[in-house]
Amino acid sequence: MLRFALALRFVTLVAAVGVGFGAIMMFWLGAAKLAGGMNFVFPAEGTGAQSVITAVMEATDAFLFGLVLVVFAYGITFGFAIDLPSAVRAKLPPWMQVEGISELKNTLIEIIVVYLIVDFATDVAEVEARVSWDMLLKPAAIFLIAGALRLLRNTRSEDHTRADIGPARASGSKER
């Protein structure tokens, strides 16, 4: 029964392969957006610099999301399905050392915040008329999501600090 349960971890490889394909698609999309932006570099008529900025911002956003998906695929593969030896894990750069599912979820929330910021900046760059008040809803949502992420991190770090300090205080109180 235990072998069967441990074998189920290889099902996560399906998720990792899917995320890897998603990363390839995002890189392809970013390249297509950059290629589309080249049409605005040598304009036929009536197109301006705003379109180039929008294309570059959207391409950058796609590449960034693709990179995060690569890290996710790696984190799923070597965090849940395959155990790397500690010597190999130590050679990896820190951004590729995923400690657990909570770190992957925090990374996802961070990239959503960055995506929303870039999307808002792209929307503002595309608008040539006055910006209306309802365009402030997206920055407000970004602020609330970032605030929630900050609160979650502070809560977790306080819990870890209490757990780390607790034994030290206990041993310190015994010495007195």
Residue pairs with C-beta under 8 A, 6 or more apart in sequence:
9 80
9 81
10 81
12 76
12 77
12 80
12 81
13 76
13 77
13 81
15 76
16 73
16 74
16 76
16 77
16 81
17 73
19 69
19 72
19 73
19 76
20 69
20 70
20 73
22 66
22 69
23 66
23 67
23 69
23 70
23 73
24 66
25 66
26 62
26 63
26 65
26 66
26 69
27 62
27 63
27 66
29 62
29 66
30 59
30 60
30 61
30 62
30 63
30 66
31 59
33 55
33 58
33 59
33 62
34 55
34 56
34 59
36 55
37 51
37 52
37 54
37 55
37 56
37 59
39 47
40 47
40 48
40 49
40 51
40 52
40 55
41 52
50 125
50 126
50 128
53 125
54 122
54 125
54 126
57 118
57 121
57 122
57 125
58 118
58 122
60 118
61 114
61 115
61 118
61 119
61 122
64 111
64 114
64 115
64 118
65 111
65 115
68 107
68 108
68 111
71 95
71 96
71 98
71 107
72 104
72 107
72 108
74 96
74 98
75 98
75 103
75 104
76 104
78 84
78 89
78 98
79 98
79 99
79 100
79 101
79 104
89 97
98 104
102 156
106 149
106 152
106 153
109 145
109 149
110 149
112 145
113 142
113 145
113 146
113 149
116 138
116 141
116 142
116 145
117 142
119 138
120 135
120 138
120 139
120 142
123 135
123 138
124 131
124 135
127 135
